[in-house]
Amino acid sequence: MRKIDFEYSTQSGVPAALRINSLPRYLRGALHQSYYPDGVYTASSVEVIKNDIAYAKKFGFNLSAHPHQDR
C-alpha cells in the first residue's frame, strides 16, 4: 500500500514537498490547451495526442492538466 504524506518547510510550516512512500516527488506540469488546425479544439488523430504527450515528457513535464468543457 502506498503512503502519501508531506514534507513540511522549516520556515513557514507549509508543505514543501509531496512524498510517496517517504520519497519526495516534485510535480512539474502545464495546463494543456492545444490548438489543432484540423479540428480547432479536437485532435485529428490519436497520434497527434501521443506526440503532445511525448513532447511534454521530453521537456521534463510529469503532470498535465486538461481543462474539461461540457457542451
mmCIF file of the N, C-alpha and C atoms, coordinates in Angstrom:
data_MODEL
# 
_entry.id   MODEL 
# 
loop_
_atom_site.group_PDB 
_atom_site.id 
_atom_site.type_symbol 
_atom_site.label_atom_id 
_atom_site.label_alt_id 
_atom_site.label_comp_id 
_atom_site.label_asym_id 
_atom_site.label_entity_id 
_atom_site.label_seq_id 
_atom_site.pdbx_PDB_ins_code 
_atom_site.Cartn_x 
_atom_site.Cartn_y 
_atom_site.Cartn_z 
_atom_site.occupancy 
_atom_site.B_iso_or_equiv 
_atom_site.pdbx_formal_charge 
_atom_site.auth_seq_id 
_atom_site.auth_comp_id 
_atom_site.auth_asym_id 
_atom_site.auth_atom_id 
_atom_site.pdbx_PDB_model_num 
ATOM 1   N N  . MET A 1 1  ? 0.842   -1.176 0.000   1.00 0.00 ? 1  MET A N  1 
ATOM 2   C CA . MET A 1 1  ? 0.000   0.000  0.000   1.00 0.00 ? 1  MET A CA 1 
ATOM 3   C C  . MET A 1 1  ? 0.891   1.245  0.000   1.00 0.00 ? 1  MET A C  1 
ATOM 4   N N  . ARG A 1 2  ? 0.485   2.242  -0.748  1.00 0.00 ? 2  ARG A N  1 
ATOM 5   C CA . ARG A 1 2  ? 1.251   3.481  -0.825  1.00 0.00 ? 2  ARG A CA 1 
ATOM 6   C C  . ARG A 1 2  ? 0.995   4.353  0.394   1.00 0.00 ? 2  ARG A C  1 
ATOM 7   N N  . LYS A 1 3  ? 2.032   5.041  0.794   1.00 0.00 ? 3  LYS A N  1 
ATOM 8   C CA . LYS A 1 3  ? 1.926   6.015  1.874   1.00 0.00 ? 3  LYS A CA 1 
ATOM 9   C C  . LYS A 1 3  ? 2.143   7.393  1.255   1.00 0.00 ? 3  LYS A C  1 
ATOM 10  N N  . ILE A 1 4  ? 1.178   8.268  1.414   1.00 0.00 ? 4  ILE A N  1 
ATOM 11  C CA . ILE A 1 4  ? 1.276   9.615  0.864   1.00 0.00 ? 4  ILE A CA 1 
ATOM 12  C C  . ILE A 1 4  ? 1.252   10.600 2.021   1.00 0.00 ? 4  ILE A C  1 
ATOM 13  N N  . ASP A 1 5  ? 2.269   11.466 2.085   1.00 0.00 ? 5  ASP A N  1 
ATOM 14  C CA . ASP A 1 5  ? 2.306   12.497 3.114   1.00 0.00 ? 5  ASP A CA 1 
ATOM 15  C C  . ASP A 1 5  ? 3.086   13.695 2.579   1.00 0.00 ? 5  ASP A C  1 
ATOM 16  N N  . PHE A 1 6  ? 3.374   14.657 3.454   1.00 0.00 ? 6  PHE A N  1 
ATOM 17  C CA . PHE A 1 6  ? 4.069   15.873 3.056   1.00 0.00 ? 6  PHE A CA 1 
ATOM 18  C C  . PHE A 1 6  ? 5.306   16.081 3.904   1.00 0.00 ? 6  PHE A C  1 
ATOM 19  N N  . GLU A 1 7  ? 6.312   16.636 3.287   1.00 0.00 ? 7  GLU A N  1 
ATOM 20  C CA . GLU A 1 7  ? 7.494   17.099 4.000   1.00 0.00 ? 7  GLU A CA 1 
ATOM 21  C C  . GLU A 1 7  ? 7.254   18.585 4.248   1.00 0.00 ? 7  GLU A C  1 
ATOM 22  N N  . TYR A 1 8  ? 7.309   19.010 5.491   1.00 0.00 ? 8  TYR A N  1 
ATOM 23  C CA . TYR A 1 8  ? 6.981   20.399 5.816   1.00 0.00 ? 8  TYR A CA 1 
ATOM 24  C C  . TYR A 1 8  ? 8.217   21.283 5.803   1.00 0.00 ? 8  TYR A C  1 
ATOM 25  N N  . SER A 1 9  ? 8.012   22.522 5.399   1.00 0.00 ? 9  SER A N  1 
ATOM 26  C CA . SER A 1 9  ? 9.069   23.516 5.380   1.00 0.00 ? 9  SER A CA 1 
ATOM 27  C C  . SER A 1 9  ? 9.367   23.938 6.815   1.00 0.00 ? 9  SER A C  1 
ATOM 28  N N  . THR A 1 10 ? 10.633  24.101 7.138   1.00 0.00 ? 10 THR A N  1 
ATOM 29  C CA . THR A 1 10 ? 11.005  24.523 8.491   1.00 0.00 ? 10 THR A CA 1 
ATOM 30  C C  . THR A 1 10 ? 10.749  26.008 8.703   1.00 0.00 ? 10 THR A C  1 
ATOM 31  N N  . GLN A 1 11 ? 10.643  26.785 7.630   1.00 0.00 ? 11 GLN A N  1 
ATOM 32  C CA . GLN A 1 11 ? 10.468  28.229 7.768   1.00 0.00 ? 11 GLN A CA 1 
ATOM 33  C C  . GLN A 1 11 ? 9.015   28.637 7.963   1.00 0.00 ? 11 GLN A C  1 
ATOM 34  N N  . SER A 1 12 ? 8.096   28.049 7.203   1.00 0.00 ? 12 SER A N  1 
ATOM 35  C CA . SER A 1 12 ? 6.723   28.544 7.246   1.00 0.00 ? 12 SER A CA 1 
ATOM 36  C C  . SER A 1 12 ? 5.706   27.531 7.749   1.00 0.00 ? 12 SER A C  1 
ATOM 37  N N  . GLY A 1 13 ? 6.097   26.283 7.874   1.00 0.00 ? 13 GLY A N  1 
ATOM 38  C CA . GLY A 1 13 ? 5.167   25.267 8.337   1.00 0.00 ? 13 GLY A CA 1 
ATOM 39  C C  . GLY A 1 13 ? 4.180   24.793 7.278   1.00 0.00 ? 13 GLY A C  1 
ATOM 40  N N  . VAL A 1 14 ? 4.387   25.187 6.040   1.00 0.00 ? 14 VAL A N  1 
ATOM 41  C CA . VAL A 1 14 ? 3.522   24.734 4.947   1.00 0.00 ? 14 VAL A CA 1 
ATOM 42  C C  . VAL A 1 14 ? 4.203   23.568 4.231   1.00 0.00 ? 14 VAL A C  1 
ATOM 43  N N  . PRO A 1 15 ? 3.441   22.756 3.513   1.00 0.00 ? 15 PRO A N  1 
ATOM 44  C CA . PRO A 1 15 ? 4.075   21.635 2.803   1.00 0.00 ? 15 PRO A CA 1 
ATOM 45  C C  . PRO A 1 15 ? 5.127   22.116 1.810   1.00 0.00 ? 15 PRO A C  1 
ATOM 46  N N  . ALA A 1 16 ? 6.288   21.484 1.847   1.00 0.00 ? 16 ALA A N  1 
ATOM 47  C CA . ALA A 1 16 ? 7.378   21.826 0.931   1.00 0.00 ? 16 ALA A CA 1 
ATOM 48  C C  . ALA A 1 16 ? 7.486   20.804 -0.191  1.00 0.00 ? 16 ALA A C  1 
ATOM 49  N N  . ALA A 1 17 ? 7.074   19.562 0.091   1.00 0.00 ? 17 ALA A N  1 
ATOM 50  C CA . ALA A 1 17 ? 7.189   18.512 -0.931  1.00 0.00 ? 17 ALA A CA 1 
ATOM 51  C C  . ALA A 1 17 ? 6.153   17.429 -0.655  1.00 0.00 ? 17 ALA A C  1 
ATOM 52  N N  . LEU A 1 18 ? 5.603   16.920 -1.718  1.00 0.00 ? 18 LEU A N  1 
ATOM 53  C CA . LEU A 1 18 ? 4.725   15.753 -1.645  1.00 0.00 ? 18 LEU A CA 1 
ATOM 54  C C  . LEU A 1 18 ? 5.621   14.523 -1.558  1.00 0.00 ? 18 LEU A C  1 
ATOM 55  N N  . ARG A 1 19 ? 5.316   13.614 -0.638  1.00 0.00 ? 19 ARG A N  1 
ATOM 56  C CA . ARG A 1 19 ? 6.108   12.392 -0.519  1.00 0.00 ? 19 ARG A CA 1 
ATOM 57  C C  . ARG A 1 19 ? 5.216   11.187 -0.769  1.00 0.00 ? 19 ARG A C  1 
ATOM 58  N N  . ILE A 1 20 ? 5.710   10.270 -1.569  1.00 0.00 ? 20 ILE A N  1 
ATOM 59  C CA . ILE A 1 20 ? 5.040   8.990  -1.809  1.00 0.00 ? 20 ILE A CA 1 
ATOM 60  C C  . ILE A 1 20 ? 6.013   7.915  -1.360  1.00 0.00 ? 20 ILE A C  1 
ATOM 61  N N  . ASN A 1 21 ? 5.562   7.076  -0.418  1.00 0.00 ? 21 ASN A N  1 
ATOM 62  C CA . ASN A 1 21 ? 6.428   6.056  0.191   1.00 0.00 ? 21 ASN A CA 1 
ATOM 63  C C  . ASN A 1 21 ? 7.698   6.683  0.762   1.00 0.00 ? 21 ASN A C  1 
ATOM 64  N N  . SER A 1 22 ? 7.540   7.829  1.410   1.00 0.00 ? 22 SER A N  1 
ATOM 65  C CA . SER A 1 22 ? 8.614   8.574  2.100   1.00 0.00 ? 22 SER A CA 1 
ATOM 66  C C  . SER A 1 22 ? 9.661   9.175  1.173   1.00 0.00 ? 22 SER A C  1 
ATOM 67  N N  . LEU A 1 23 ? 9.433   9.143  -0.146  1.00 0.00 ? 23 LEU A N  1 
ATOM 68  C CA . LEU A 1 23 ? 10.349  9.762  -1.104  1.00 0.00 ? 23 LEU A CA 1 
ATOM 69  C C  . LEU A 1 23 ? 9.697   11.014 -1.681  1.00 0.00 ? 23 LEU A C  1 
ATOM 70  N N  . PRO A 1 24 ? 10.410  12.160 -1.674  1.00 0.00 ? 24 PRO A N  1 
ATOM 71  C CA . PRO A 1 24 ? 9.816   13.380 -2.222  1.00 0.00 ? 24 PRO A CA 1 
ATOM 72  C C  . PRO A 1 24 ? 9.560   13.267 -3.724  1.00 0.00 ? 24 PRO A C  1 
ATOM 73  N N  . ARG A 1 25 ? 8.419   13.742 -4.153  1.00 0.00 ? 25 ARG A N  1 
ATOM 74  C CA . ARG A 1 25 ? 8.046   13.768 -5.576  1.00 0.00 ? 25 ARG A CA 1 
ATOM 75  C C  . ARG A 1 25 ? 7.752   15.213 -5.948  1.00 0.00 ? 25 ARG A C  1 
ATOM 76  N N  . TYR A 1 26 ? 8.412   15.684 -6.974  1.00 0.00 ? 26 TYR A N  1 
ATOM 77  C CA . TYR A 1 26 ? 8.224   17.056 -7.420  1.00 0.00 ? 26 TYR A CA 1 
ATOM 78  C C  . TYR A 1 26 ? 7.448   17.040 -8.729  1.00 0.00 ? 26 TYR A C  1 
ATOM 79  N N  . LEU A 1 27 ? 6.325   17.731 -8.733  1.00 0.00 ? 27 LEU A N  1 
ATOM 80  C CA . LEU A 1 27 ? 5.470   17.764 -9.916  1.00 0.00 ? 27 LEU A CA 1 
ATOM 81  C C  . LEU A 1 27 ? 5.842   18.961 -10.767 1.00 0.00 ? 27 LEU A C  1 
ATOM 82  N N  . ARG A 1 28 ? 6.036   18.720 -12.036 1.00 0.00 ? 28 ARG A N  1 
ATOM 83  C CA . ARG A 1 28 ? 6.318   19.784 -12.991 1.00 0.00 ? 28 ARG A CA 1 
ATOM 84  C C  . ARG A 1 28 ? 5.289   19.635 -14.097 1.00 0.00 ? 28 ARG A C  1 
ATOM 85  N N  . GLY A 1 29 ? 4.372   20.567 -14.159 1.00 0.00 ? 29 GLY A N  1 
ATOM 86  C CA . GLY A 1 29 ? 3.283   20.410 -15.101 1.00 0.00 ? 29 GLY A CA 1 
ATOM 87  C C  . GLY A 1 29 ? 2.900   21.694 -15.806 1.00 0.00 ? 29 GLY A C  1 
ATOM 88  N N  . ALA A 1 30 ? 1.977   21.543 -16.720 1.00 0.00 ? 30 ALA A N  1 
ATOM 89  C CA . ALA A 1 30 ? 1.488   22.670 -17.503 1.00 0.00 ? 30 ALA A CA 1 
ATOM 90  C C  . ALA A 1 30 ? 0.015   22.460 -17.829 1.00 0.00 ? 30 ALA A C  1 
ATOM 91  N N  . LEU A 1 31 ? -0.672  23.547 -18.036 1.00 0.00 ? 31 LEU A N  1 
ATOM 92  C CA . LEU A 1 31 ? -2.055  23.486 -18.484 1.00 0.00 ? 31 LEU A CA 1 
ATOM 93  C C  . LEU A 1 31 ? -2.045  23.154 -19.973 1.00 0.00 ? 31 LEU A C  1 
ATOM 94  N N  . HIS A 1 32 ? -2.725  22.109 -20.366 1.00 0.00 ? 32 HIS A N  1 
ATOM 95  C CA . HIS A 1 32 ? -2.716  21.648 -21.749 1.00 0.00 ? 32 HIS A CA 1 
ATOM 96  C C  . HIS A 1 32 ? -3.938  22.218 -22.467 1.00 0.00 ? 32 HIS A C  1 
ATOM 97  N N  . GLN A 1 33 ? -3.708  23.194 -23.339 1.00 0.00 ? 33 GLN A N  1 
ATOM 98  C CA . GLN A 1 33 ? -4.779  23.784 -24.141 1.00 0.00 ? 33 GLN A CA 1 
ATOM 99  C C  . GLN A 1 33 ? -4.306  23.886 -25.588 1.00 0.00 ? 33 GLN A C  1 
ATOM 100 N N  . SER A 1 34 ? -4.112  22.769 -26.212 1.00 0.00 ? 34 SER A N  1 
ATOM 101 C CA . SER A 1 34 ? -3.596  22.762 -27.576 1.00 0.00 ? 34 SER A CA 1 
ATOM 102 C C  . SER A 1 34 ? -4.616  23.291 -28.578 1.00 0.00 ? 34 SER A C  1 
ATOM 103 N N  . TYR A 1 35 ? -4.078  23.817 -29.649 1.00 0.00 ? 35 TYR A N  1 
ATOM 104 C CA . TYR A 1 35 ? -4.884  24.230 -30.791 1.00 0.00 ? 35 TYR A CA 1 
ATOM 105 C C  . TYR A 1 35 ? -4.501  23.322 -31.951 1.00 0.00 ? 35 TYR A C  1 
ATOM 106 N N  . TYR A 1 36 ? -5.477  22.699 -32.562 1.00 0.00 ? 36 TYR A N  1 
ATOM 107 C CA . TYR A 1 36 ? -5.235  21.785 -33.678 1.00 0.00 ? 36 TYR A CA 1 
ATOM 108 C C  . TYR A 1 36 ? -5.832  22.391 -34.940 1.00 0.00 ? 36 TYR A C  1 
ATOM 109 N N  . PRO A 1 37 ? -5.017  22.761 -35.912 1.00 0.00 ? 37 PRO A N  1 
ATOM 110 C CA . PRO A 1 37 ? -5.517  23.408 -37.119 1.00 0.00 ? 37 PRO A CA 1 
ATOM 111 C C  . PRO A 1 37 ? -6.604  22.613 -37.838 1.00 0.00 ? 37 PRO A C  1 
ATOM 112 N N  . ASP A 1 38 ? -6.524  21.276 -37.783 1.00 0.00 ? 38 ASP A N  1 
ATOM 113 C CA . ASP A 1 38 ? -7.517  20.458 -38.482 1.00 0.00 ? 38 ASP A CA 1 
ATOM 114 C C  . ASP A 1 38 ? -8.851  20.380 -37.752 1.00 0.00 ? 38 ASP A C  1 
ATOM 115 N N  . GLY A 1 39 ? -8.817  20.542 -36.429 1.00 0.00 ? 39 GLY A N  1 
ATOM 116 C CA . GLY A 1 39 ? -10.056 20.358 -35.679 1.00 0.00 ? 39 GLY A CA 1 
ATOM 117 C C  . GLY A 1 39 ? -10.283 21.411 -34.615 1.00 0.00 ? 39 GLY A C  1 
ATOM 118 N N  . VAL A 1 40 ? -9.511  22.477 -34.607 1.00 0.00 ? 40 VAL A N  1 
ATOM 119 C CA . VAL A 1 40 ? -9.539  23.574 -33.651 1.00 0.00 ? 40 VAL A CA 1 
ATOM 120 C C  . VAL A 1 40 ? -9.295  23.059 -32.226 1.00 0.00 ? 40 VAL A C  1 
ATOM 121 N N  . TYR A 1 41 ? -10.298 22.478 -31.561 1.00 0.00 ? 41 TYR A N  1 
ATOM 122 C CA . TYR A 1 41 ? -10.124 22.005 -30.192 1.00 0.00 ? 41 TYR A CA 1 
ATOM 123 C C  . TYR A 1 41 ? -10.021 20.485 -30.107 1.00 0.00 ? 41 TYR A C  1 
ATOM 124 N N  . THR A 1 42 ? -10.157 19.805 -31.210 1.00 0.00 ? 42 THR A N  1 
ATOM 125 C CA . THR A 1 42 ? -10.121 18.347 -31.228 1.00 0.00 ? 42 THR A CA 1 
ATOM 126 C C  . THR A 1 42 ? -8.955  17.884 -32.094 1.00 0.00 ? 42 THR A C  1 
ATOM 127 N N  . ALA A 1 43 ? -8.147  17.003 -31.538 1.00 0.00 ? 43 ALA A N  1 
ATOM 128 C CA . ALA A 1 43 ? -7.018  16.468 -32.299 1.00 0.00 ? 43 ALA A CA 1 
ATOM 129 C C  . ALA A 1 43 ? -7.529  15.639 -33.470 1.00 0.00 ? 43 ALA A C  1 
ATOM 130 N N  . SER A 1 44 ? -6.788  15.673 -34.567 1.00 0.00 ? 44 SER A N  1 
ATOM 131 C CA . SER A 1 44 ? -7.221  14.960 -35.774 1.00 0.00 ? 44 SER A CA 1 
ATOM 132 C C  . SER A 1 44 ? -7.001  13.453 -35.677 1.00 0.00 ? 44 SER A C  1 
ATOM 133 N N  . SER A 1 45 ? -6.091  13.022 -34.767 1.00 0.00 ? 45 SER A N  1 
ATOM 134 C CA . SER A 1 45 ? -5.842  11.588 -34.619 1.00 0.00 ? 45 SER A CA 1 
ATOM 135 C C  . SER A 1 45 ? -5.230  11.306 -33.251 1.00 0.00 ? 45 SER A C  1 
ATOM 136 N N  . VAL A 1 46 ? -5.198  10.045 -32.898 1.00 0.00 ? 46 VAL A N  1 
ATOM 137 C CA . VAL A 1 46 ? -4.580  9.621  -31.637 1.00 0.00 ? 46 VAL A CA 1 
ATOM 138 C C  . VAL A 1 46 ? -3.078  9.888  -31.680 1.00 0.00 ? 46 VAL A C  1 
ATOM 139 N N  . GLU A 1 47 ? -2.479  9.772  -32.841 1.00 0.00 ? 47 GLU A N  1 
ATOM 140 C CA . GLU A 1 47 ? -1.037  10.013 -32.976 1.00 0.00 ? 47 GLU A CA 1 
ATOM 141 C C  . GLU A 1 47 ? -0.675  11.444 -32.594 1.00 0.00 ? 47 GLU A C  1 
ATOM 142 N N  . VAL A 1 48 ? -1.523  12.393 -32.931 1.00 0.00 ? 48 VAL A N  1 
ATOM 143 C CA . VAL A 1 48 ? -1.267  13.790 -32.575 1.00 0.00 ? 48 VAL A CA 1 
ATOM 144 C C  . VAL A 1 48 ? -1.232  13.942 -31.054 1.00 0.00 ? 48 VAL A C  1 
ATOM 145 N N  . ILE A 1 49 ? -2.154  13.302 -30.358 1.00 0.00 ? 49 ILE A N  1 
ATOM 146 C CA . ILE A 1 49 ? -2.190  13.366 -28.895 1.00 0.00 ? 49 ILE A CA 1 
ATOM 147 C C  . ILE A 1 49 ? -0.958  12.675 -28.310 1.00 0.00 ? 49 ILE A C  1 
ATOM 148 N N  . LYS A 1 50 ? -0.581  11.535 -28.871 1.00 0.00 ? 50 LYS A N  1 
ATOM 149 C CA . LYS A 1 50 ? 0.619   10.832 -28.402 1.00 0.00 ? 50 LYS A CA 1 
ATOM 150 C C  . LYS A 1 50 ? 1.857   11.703 -28.579 1.00 0.00 ? 50 LYS A C  1 
ATOM 151 N N  . ASN A 1 51 ? 1.939   12.444 -29.685 1.00 0.00 ? 51 ASN A N  1 
ATOM 152 C CA . ASN A 1 51 ? 3.070   13.348 -29.909 1.00 0.00 ? 51 ASN A CA 1 
ATOM 153 C C  . ASN A 1 51 ? 3.086   14.466 -28.869 1.00 0.00 ? 51 ASN A C  1 
ATOM 154 N N  . ASP A 1 52 ? 1.921   15.005 -28.515 1.00 0.00 ? 52 ASP A N  1 
ATOM 155 C CA . ASP A 1 52 ? 1.834   16.031 -27.469 1.00 0.00 ? 52 ASP A CA 1 
ATOM 156 C C  . ASP A 1 52 ? 2.397   15.496 -26.151 1.00 0.00 ? 52 ASP A C  1 
ATOM 157 N N  . ILE A 1 53 ? 2.019   14.282 -25.795 1.00 0.00 ? 53 ILE A N  1 
ATOM 158 C CA . ILE A 1 53 ? 2.488   13.669 -24.550 1.00 0.00 ? 53 ILE A CA 1 
ATOM 159 C C  . ILE A 1 53 ? 3.995   13.423 -24.614 1.00 0.00 ? 53 ILE A C  1 
ATOM 160 N N  . ALA A 1 54 ? 4.480   12.945 -25.750 1.00 0.00 ? 54 ALA A N  1 
ATOM 161 C CA . ALA A 1 54 ? 5.921   12.684 -25.910 1.00 0.00 ? 54 ALA A CA 1 
ATOM 162 C C  . ALA A 1 54 ? 6.727   13.967 -25.768 1.00 0.00 ? 54 ALA A C  1 
ATOM 163 N N  . TYR A 1 55 ? 6.253   15.070 -26.372 1.00 0.00 ? 55 TYR A N  1 
ATOM 164 C CA . TYR A 1 55 ? 6.955   16.344 -26.244 1.00 0.00 ? 55 TYR A CA 1 
ATOM 165 C C  . TYR A 1 55 ? 6.952   16.834 -24.801 1.00 0.00 ? 55 TYR A C  1 
ATOM 166 N N  . ALA A 1 56 ? 5.840   16.679 -24.097 1.00 0.00 ? 56 ALA A N  1 
ATOM 167 C CA . ALA A 1 56 ? 5.776   17.097 -22.696 1.00 0.00 ? 56 ALA A CA 1 
ATOM 168 C C  . ALA A 1 56 ? 6.791   16.321 -21.861 1.00 0.00 ? 56 ALA A C  1 
ATOM 169 N N  . LYS A 1 57 ? 6.881   15.020 -22.078 1.00 0.00 ? 57 LYS A N  1 
ATOM 170 C CA . LYS A 1 57 ? 7.863   14.202 -21.347 1.00 0.00 ? 57 LYS A CA 1 
ATOM 171 C C  . LYS A 1 57 ? 9.288   14.609 -21.713 1.00 0.00 ? 57 LYS A C  1 
ATOM 172 N N  . LYS A 1 58 ? 9.515   14.894 -22.995 1.00 0.00 ? 58 LYS A N  1 
ATOM 173 C CA . LYS A 1 58 ? 10.844  15.298 -23.458 1.00 0.00 ? 58 LYS A CA 1 
ATOM 174 C C  . LYS A 1 58 ? 11.310  16.568 -22.756 1.00 0.00 ? 58 LYS A C  1 
ATOM 175 N N  . PHE A 1 59 ? 10.373  17.473 -22.485 1.00 0.00 ? 59 PHE A N  1 
ATOM 176 C CA . PHE A 1 59 ? 10.713  18.735 -21.836 1.00 0.00 ? 59 PHE A CA 1 
ATOM 177 C C  . PHE A 1 59 ? 10.656  18.657 -20.317 1.00 0.00 ? 59 PHE A C  1 
ATOM 178 N N  . GLY A 1 60 ? 10.459  17.458 -19.774 1.00 0.00 ? 60 GLY A N  1 
ATOM 179 C CA . GLY A 1 60 ? 10.557  17.257 -18.335 1.00 0.00 ? 60 GLY A CA 1 
ATOM 180 C C  . GLY A 1 60 ? 9.268   17.380 -17.551 1.00 0.00 ? 60 GLY A C  1 
ATOM 181 N N  . PHE A 1 61 ? 8.132   17.494 -18.219 1.00 0.00 ? 61 PHE A N  1 
ATOM 182 C CA . PHE A 1 61 ? 6.854   17.598 -17.504 1.00 0.00 ? 61 PHE A CA 1 
ATOM 183 C C  . PHE A 1 61 ? 6.383   16.205 -17.088 1.00 0.00 ? 61 PHE A C  1 
ATOM 184 N N  . ASN A 1 62 ? 5.872   16.097 -15.872 1.00 0.00 ? 62 ASN A N  1 
ATOM 185 C CA . ASN A 1 62 ? 5.339   14.827 -15.392 1.00 0.00 ? 62 ASN A CA 1 
ATOM 186 C C  . ASN A 1 62 ? 3.900   14.967 -14.896 1.00 0.00 ? 62 ASN A C  1 
ATOM 187 N N  . LEU A 1 63 ? 3.272   16.086 -15.232 1.00 0.00 ? 63 LEU A N  1 
ATOM 188 C CA . LEU A 1 63 ? 1.880   16.346 -14.860 1.00 0.00 ? 63 LEU A CA 1 
ATOM 189 C C  . LEU A 1 63 ? 1.251   17.155 -15.983 1.00 0.00 ? 63 LEU A C  1 
ATOM 190 N N  . SER A 1 64 ? 0.056   16.804 -16.369 1.00 0.00 ? 64 SER A N  1 
ATOM 191 C CA . SER A 1 64 ? -0.647  17.543 -17.410 1.00 0.00 ? 64 SER A CA 1 
ATOM 192 C C  . SER A 1 64 ? -2.079  17.790 -16.966 1.00 0.00 ? 64 SER A C  1 
ATOM 193 N N  . ALA A 1 65 ? -2.477  19.043 -16.999 1.00 0.00 ? 65 ALA A N  1 
ATOM 194 C CA . ALA A 1 65 ? -3.843  19.401 -16.619 1.00 0.00 ? 65 ALA A CA 1 
ATOM 195 C C  . ALA A 1 65 ? -4.631  19.709 -17.886 1.00 0.00 ? 65 ALA A C  1 
ATOM 196 N N  . HIS A 1 66 ? -5.706  18.988 -18.080 1.00 0.00 ? 66 HIS A N  1 
ATOM 197 C CA . HIS A 1 66 ? -6.548  19.168 -19.250 1.00 0.00 ? 66 HIS A CA 1 
ATOM 198 C C  . HIS A 1 66 ? -7.879  19.758 -18.805 1.00 0.00 ? 66 HIS A C  1 
ATOM 199 N N  . PRO A 1 67 ? -8.167  21.008 -19.202 1.00 0.00 ? 67 PRO A N  1 
ATOM 200 C CA . PRO A 1 67 ? -9.461  21.582 -18.814 1.00 0.00 ? 67 PRO A CA 1 
ATOM 201 C C  . PRO A 1 67 ? -10.606 20.828 -19.471 1.00 0.00 ? 67 PRO A C  1 
ATOM 202 N N  . HIS A 1 68 ? -11.666 20.632 -18.724 1.00 0.00 ? 68 HIS A N  1 
ATOM 203 C CA . HIS A 1 68 ? -12.823 19.894 -19.221 1.00 0.00 ? 68 HIS A CA 1 
ATOM 204 C C  . HIS A 1 68 ? -13.941 20.894 -19.517 1.00 0.00 ? 68 HIS A C  1 
ATOM 205 N N  . GLN A 1 69 ? -14.516 20.773 -20.691 1.00 0.00 ? 69 GLN A N  1 
ATOM 206 C CA . GLN A 1 69 ? -15.606 21.672 -21.068 1.00 0.00 ? 69 GLN A CA 1 
ATOM 207 C C  . GLN A 1 69 ? -16.845 20.830 -21.384 1.00 0.00 ? 69 GLN A C  1 
ATOM 208 N N  . ASP A 1 70 ? -17.931 21.114 -20.692 1.00 0.00 ? 70 ASP A N  1 
ATOM 209 C CA . ASP A 1 70 ? -19.204 20.486 -21.037 1.00 0.00 ? 70 ASP A CA 1 
ATOM 210 C C  . ASP A 1 70 ? -19.835 21.287 -22.147 1.00 0.00 ? 70 ASP A C  1 
ATOM 211 N N  . ARG A 1 71 ? -20.395 20.593 -23.095 1.00 0.00 ? 71 ARG A N  1 
ATOM 212 C CA . ARG A 1 71 ? -21.060 21.298 -24.209 1.00 0.00 ? 71 ARG A CA 1 
ATOM 213 C C  . ARG A 1 71 ? -22.482 20.877 -24.296 1.00 0.00 ? 71 ARG A C  1 
# 
